[in-house]
Amino acid sequence: MIIVPVKEGENIERALKKFKRKFEKTGIVKELRSRQAFQKPSVVNRKKMMKAIYVQQLRAVED
């Protein structure tokens, strides 16, 4: 359960923004979307490899 401490007189929009930030950090939505459809382990590994290659190329261009 996510608890967001709200100070007295604090704006509700600010408290909602804090809640959304905490909720995003937990990764619940990301996990839920990944569980909606099964992916074979080989596909998951391929995607990880492609992402690693992409990030490596970005860092090479940056240097």
Kinemage of the C-alpha trace (Angstrom):
@kinemage 1
@onewidth
@group {chain A} dominant
@subgroup {mainchain}
@vectorlist {calphas} color= white
{ca met a 1} P 0.000 0.000 0.000
{ca ile a 2} L 1.327 3.413 -0.924
{ca ile a 3} L 1.249 6.040 1.789
{ca val a 4} L 1.711 9.685 0.879
{ca pro a 5} L 2.221 12.077 3.789
{ca val a 6} L 0.233 15.262 3.190
{ca lys a 7} L 1.138 18.406 5.054
{ca glu a 8} L -1.569 20.618 6.429
{ca gly a 9} L -2.680 23.140 3.844
{ca glu a 10} L -0.899 21.308 1.028
{ca asn a 11} L -2.498 21.469 -2.393
{ca ile a 12} L -4.354 18.302 -3.461
{ca glu a 13} L -2.723 18.416 -6.906
{ca arg a 14} L 0.714 18.291 -5.308
{ca ala a 15} L -0.290 15.320 -3.142
{ca leu a 16} L -1.675 13.551 -6.200
{ca lys a 17} L 1.562 14.208 -8.065
{ca lys a 18} L 3.532 12.659 -5.173
{ca phe a 19} L 1.251 9.621 -5.254
{ca lys a 20} L 1.658 9.172 -9.002
{ca arg a 21} L 5.450 9.422 -8.702
{ca lys a 22} L 5.550 6.789 -5.950
{ca phe a 23} L 3.168 4.547 -7.873
{ca glu a 24} L 5.336 4.787 -10.993
{ca lys a 25} L 8.462 3.853 -9.030
{ca thr a 26} L 6.867 0.648 -7.761
{ca gly a 27} L 6.614 -0.684 -11.331
{ca ile a 28} L 3.135 -2.149 -10.870
{ca val a 29} L 1.789 -0.889 -14.201
{ca lys a 30} L 4.866 -2.104 -16.073
{ca glu a 31} L 4.572 -5.573 -14.558
{ca leu a 32} L 0.828 -5.709 -15.229
{ca arg a 33} L 1.324 -4.930 -18.911
{ca ser a 34} L 4.071 -7.531 -19.231
{ca arg a 35} L 1.828 -10.202 -17.699
{ca gln a 36} L -1.121 -9.552 -20.016
{ca ala a 37} L 0.391 -11.697 -22.759
{ca phe a 38} L 2.898 -14.531 -22.479
{ca gln a 39} L 6.240 -14.085 -24.181
{ca lys a 40} L 8.590 -16.937 -24.853
{ca pro a 41} L 11.885 -16.734 -22.948
{ca ser a 42} L 13.774 -16.614 -26.245
{ca val a 43} L 11.807 -13.508 -27.291
{ca val a 44} L 12.461 -11.850 -23.932
{ca asn a 45} L 16.191 -12.590 -24.207
{ca arg a 46} L 16.276 -11.257 -27.777
{ca lys a 47} L 14.598 -8.011 -26.696
{ca lys a 48} L 17.075 -7.603 -23.831
{ca met a 49} L 19.967 -8.165 -26.239
{ca met a 50} L 18.605 -5.653 -28.756
{ca lys a 51} L 18.108 -3.060 -26.011
{ca ala a 52} L 21.653 -3.596 -24.747
{ca ile a 53} L 23.042 -3.168 -28.267
{ca tyr a 54} L 21.002 0.001 -28.756
{ca val a 55} L 22.175 1.515 -25.467
{ca gln a 56} L 25.782 0.570 -26.240
{ca gln a 57} L 25.564 2.301 -29.622
{ca leu a 58} L 24.089 5.430 -28.025
{ca arg a 59} L 26.938 5.567 -25.528
{ca ala a 60} L 29.516 5.054 -28.281
{ca val a 61} L 28.066 7.988 -30.243
{ca glu a 62} L 28.032 10.119 -27.087
{ca asp a 63} L 31.774 9.606 -26.505
